[in-house]
């Protein structure tokens, strides 16, 4: 039941984030004197609507987005003679830019609010490369129970005998650097024989050779059931206390710093999207699903359900805020039909007219959006195909939490 609750809650949270984005456009357009004809959450047939002033508000049957219909976004928009002076494309450039950037800005604002909430309630994780420290060293349990919990074990700890110490920072495994604890676990589990850990202790680095035991552990099947697998283990528990904790006085600096880190990671994620198409196709055609592959609303909602089922509400909100940062950044990409594409056109018209005036010529006409339709259709087609690919992967080969 908690899983279903989590899926529904996350799906509603995503829909709210999209509506919040459109609300930014709506409020900015109203504030700058433009006419908002419709504000709807969802797509498809209208389920409910009401008119307040000059704007129709409502809900559509398909809860996969929303839209804010601002009169005169392009010169081809049909408008009454009375409304012509309020057409968006006729407004000052700064007004157009304010309206266009207001949507992504709403996502960033919501993301920041969620960061503050997570920081106060649970603490904020370290983004990017995370230092991996040895928290505990013990004997190696040969197997686990049916729930995946290691059974009690006795005897000496091979890692201690090899010279590893609690508090050591692990830098590399067999000469290969590690980015976090998960990376280290993945490198060790495939080792047979022994492994060489490069550790840093008291400011000095040293290599420690540790025998690797072959043990039975439980792994998740694609359907979520557990199955026994044989992996390598060295009896080391890693320090996962990576959260920075704050009070009401210190949270603002921490939230601003974390926001900067989130923006950097979001830009990296956005830039890497084209390189992820191959791994998504592999997942769809029966291969292993990469844990860092993109997810659709379906996949994100499933992860939301899993973390709620596990009681990890901090992860729920971290996932939600990261999606808001991604939505904000993605919409700033300078391609139509995204907000960034419309912003690019507004700036182009502004600088073109400045040059024309400097040459003693009249302002040029608005950009002809019809001529840009082939490029717009191409962008929509690519985005649609990518969405279908991610949804398909999330249905037949979803990412699951280990």
LOLODO-975886 format. One line per field, with one value per residue (C-alpha): residue in one letter; chain; x, y, z. Coordinates in steps of 0.5 Angstrom, whole numbers, plus 500, padded with zeros to 3 digits. Layout:
BEGIN
res (A  ...)
chain (A  ...)
X (X  ...)
Y (Y  ...)
Z (Z  ...)
% end
This chain:
BEGIN
res (X  X  X  X  X  X  X  X  X  X  X  X  X  X  X  X  X  X  X  X  X  X  X  X  X  X  X  X  X  X  X  X  X  X  X  X  X  X  X  X  X  X  X  X  X  X  X  X  X  X  X  X  X  X  X  X  X  X  X  X  X  X  X  X  X  X  X  X  X  X  X  X  X  X  X  X  X  X  X  X  X  X  X  X  X  X  X  X  X  X  X  X  X  X  X  X  X  X  X  X  X  X  X  X  X  X  X  X  X  X  X  X  X  X  X  X  X  X  X  X  X  X  X  X  X  X  X  X  X  X  X  X  X  X  X  X  X  X  X  X  X  X  X  X  X  X  X  X  X  X  X  X  X  X  X  X  X  X  X  X  X  X  X  X  X  X  X  X  X  X  X  X  X  X  X  X  X  X  X  X  X  X  X  X  X  X  X  X  X  X  X  X  X  X  X  X  X  X  X  X  X  X  X  X  X  X  X  X  X  X  X  X  X  X  X  X  X  X  X  X  X  X  X  X  X  X  X  X  X  X  X  X  X  X  X  X  X  X  X  X  X  X  X  X  X  X  X  X  X  X  X  X  X  X  X  X  X  X  X  X  X  X  X  X  X  X  X  X  X  X  X  X  X  X  X  X  X  X  X  X  X  X  X  X  X  X  X  X  X  X  X  X  X  X  X  X  X  X  X  X  X  X  X  X  X  X  X  X  X  X  X  X  X  X  X  X  X  X  X  X  X  X  X  X  X  X  X  X  X  X  X  X  X  X  X  X  X  X  X  X  X  X  X  X  X  X  X  X  X  X  X  X  X  X  X  X  X  X  X  X  X  X  X  X  X  X  X  X  X  X  X  X  X  X  X  X  X  X  X  X  X  X  X  X  X  X  X  X  X  X  X  X  X  X  X  X  X  X  X  X  X  X)
chain (A  A  A  A  A  A  A  A  A  A  A  A  A  A  A  A  A  A  A  A  A  A  A  A  A  A  A  A  A  A  A  A  A  A  A  A  A  A  A  A  A  A  A  A  A  A  A  A  A  A  A  A  A  A  A  A  A  A  A  A  A  A  A  A  A  A  A  A  A  A  A  A  A  A  A  A  A  A  A  A  A  A  A  A  A  A  A  A  A  A  A  A  A  A  A  A  A  A  A  A  A  A  A  A  A  A  A  A  A  A  A  A  A  A  A  A  A  A  A  A  A  A  A  A  A  A  A  A  A  A  A  A  A  A  A  A  A  A  A  A  A  A  A  A  A  A  A  A  A  A  A  A  A  A  A  A  A  A  A  A  A  A  A  A  A  A  A  A  A  A  A  A  A  A  A  A  A  A  A  A  A  A  A  A  A  A  A  A  A  A  A  A  A  A  A  A  A  A  A  A  A  A  A  A  A  A  A  A  A  A  A  A  A  A  A  A  A  A  A  A  A  A  A  A  A  A  A  A  A  A  A  A  A  A  A  A  A  A  A  A  A  A  A  A  A  A  A  A  A  A  A  A  A  A  A  A  A  A  A  A  A  A  A  A  A  A  A  A  A  A  A  A  A  A  A  A  A  A  A  A  A  A  A  A  A  A  A  A  A  A  A  A  A  A  A  A  A  A  A  A  A  A  A  A  A  A  A  A  A  A  A  A  A  A  A  A  A  A  A  A  A  A  A  A  A  A  A  A  A  A  A  A  A  A  A  A  A  A  A  A  A  A  A  A  A  A  A  A  A  A  A  A  A  A  A  A  A  A  A  A  A  A  A  A  A  A  A  A  A  A  A  A  A  A  A  A  A  A  A  A  A  A  A  A  A  A  A  A  A  A  A  A  A  A  A  A  A  A  A  A  A  A)
X (500  506  509  502  502  509  508  501  504  510  506  502  508  511  504  504  511  509  503  508  512  506  504  510  509  502  503  509  504  499  504  506  500  499  493  493  487  487  491  490  493  494  492  487  479  477  475  473  474  472  473  475  476  479  482  479  482  481  484  485  484  491  495  502  503  500  500  499  496  498  495  500  506  507  505  501  496  489  487  481  483  482  487  492  496  497  500  506  510  509  511  518  524  525  517  518  524  521  515  519  524  519  517  524  525  519  522  529  525  521  527  531  525  525  533  531  526  531  537  533  529  535  541  544  548  555  554  560  565  564  570  570  572  572  567  568  572  569  569  566  559  559  551  545  538  532  531  539  541  548  548  553  560  566  574  579  577  582  582  585  590  592  593  587  584  578  578  582  580  580  582  583  581  587  589  582  580  573  568  563  562  557  563  568  563  562  569  571  565  568  575  577  583  586  585  589  586  590  588  590  592  594  596  600  598  599  597  594  593  587  584  577  572  567  560  553  549  542  540  534  531  528  521  523  524  531  536  542  549  556  560  567  567  572  568  569  563  564  562  556  554  555  550  551  546  544  539  535  541  546  541  541  548  548  542  545  552  548  544  550  552  545  546  553  550  544  548  552  546  543  549  550  543  545  550  545  541  545  544  537  536  541  536  530  533  534  541  542  539  545  543  545  540  535  528  521  515  513  520  521  514  516  523  518  514  520  523  517  516  523  521  526  522  529  530  523  524  531  529  523  528  533  527  525  532  532  526  528  535  532  527  532  535  535  531  523  518  522  522  529  528  523  528  533  528  526  534  535  530  532  540  538  533  539  544  538  537  545  545  539  534  527  526  525  519  518  521  517  515  513  520  522  517  521  526  521  518  525  526  519  520  527  524  518  522  526  520  518  524  525  518  519  525  522  516  520  527  526  531  530  533  538)
Y (500  505  503  505  512  514  513  517  522  523  523  529  532  532  535  540  542  543  547  551  552  555  559  563  565  566  571  574  575  578  583  586  587  581  577  570  566  560  556  549  543  537  535  532  533  538  535  542  549  556  563  568  575  574  567  560  556  548  541  536  529  527  529  529  537  543  550  557  560  568  572  573  569  569  574  568  568  570  575  580  588  590  585  586  592  587  581  578  579  586  588  590  585  586  584  578  575  576  572  567  566  566  559  556  561  558  551  553  557  551  547  552  551  544  544  548  543  537  541  542  536  531  534  535  530  531  532  530  526  523  521  514  512  506  506  499  492  485  478  476  473  467  468  472  470  471  478  480  481  478  472  472  471  469  469  475  480  479  487  488  483  486  493  497  501  505  512  510  514  509  513  507  500  496  503  505  511  511  516  514  508  505  505  502  496  495  494  490  485  483  481  474  473  479  487  493  499  505  509  515  516  522  525  520  514  507  501  495  488  485  477  477  472  469  470  469  476  477  482  484  481  486  484  486  479  477  472  469  471  470  476  479  482  484  485  493  497  504  511  513  519  524  529  536  538  545  549  555  560  556  553  559  559  551  551  557  552  546  550  552  544  542  547  544  537  539  542  536  531  535  536  528  526  525  520  516  514  508  505  506  502  497  497  496  491  486  489  491  498  503  506  513  513  518  516  518  520  513  511  517  515  508  510  515  509  505  510  512  504  504  510  515  521  525  521  523  530  530  527  532  538  535  534  541  544  539  542  549  548  544  549  554  550  555  551  552  550  551  557  558  558  564  568  567  570  576  577  576  581  586  586  586  592  596  595  597  603  605  604  609  604  602  596  589  585  580  573  569  563  559  559  556  550  545  546  546  539  536  538  536  529  528  530  525  519  520  520  514  511  512  510  504  502  504  499  493  494  499  502  499  501  496)
Z (500  502  495  491  496  494  486  487  491  486  480  483  486  478  476  481  479  472  474  478  472  468  473  473  466  468  473  469  463  468  471  465  461  457  456  458  455  458  464  464  468  463  456  452  453  458  465  468  467  470  467  472  469  462  463  463  468  468  468  462  462  461  467  463  463  462  458  459  453  452  447  441  443  435  429  427  433  431  436  436  434  441  444  438  442  448  443  447  440  440  447  450  449  457  458  453  457  464  462  458  464  469  468  469  475  478  478  481  486  488  488  493  498  497  499  505  507  506  510  516  516  514  512  505  501  498  491  486  488  495  500  502  509  513  518  521  519  521  519  512  513  508  506  508  510  505  506  504  511  512  517  524  523  527  526  524  519  513  512  519  518  512  515  514  519  521  519  513  506  500  494  489  488  484  481  479  483  486  486  492  496  491  486  491  492  485  484  489  488  481  484  485  489  492  491  493  496  496  502  505  513  516  510  507  502  502  498  502  499  502  500  497  500  495  499  497  497  495  489  486  479  474  477  484  487  491  488  491  487  489  490  493  500  504  511  510  512  509  512  509  513  508  510  512  518  519  523  522  522  518  513  508  506  506  501  497  496  495  490  486  486  484  478  476  476  472  467  466  466  461  457  457  455  448  450  454  448  447  454  454  447  450  456  452  448  453  456  463  465  467  474  471  465  464  467  465  469  470  472  477  480  481  484  489  491  492  497  500  502  505  509  505  505  504  498  495  496  493  487  486  487  482  477  478  477  471  468  469  466  460  458  458  452  446  441  439  442  449  453  451  444  444  449  443  438  442  443  436  434  439  437  430  431  435  429  424  428  428  420  420  418  421  425  422  422  427  426  421  426  420  417  423  423  420  426  431  428  428  436  438  434  437  444  443  441  447  451  448  449  456  458  454  458  465  463  461  464  470  475  482  488  491)
% end
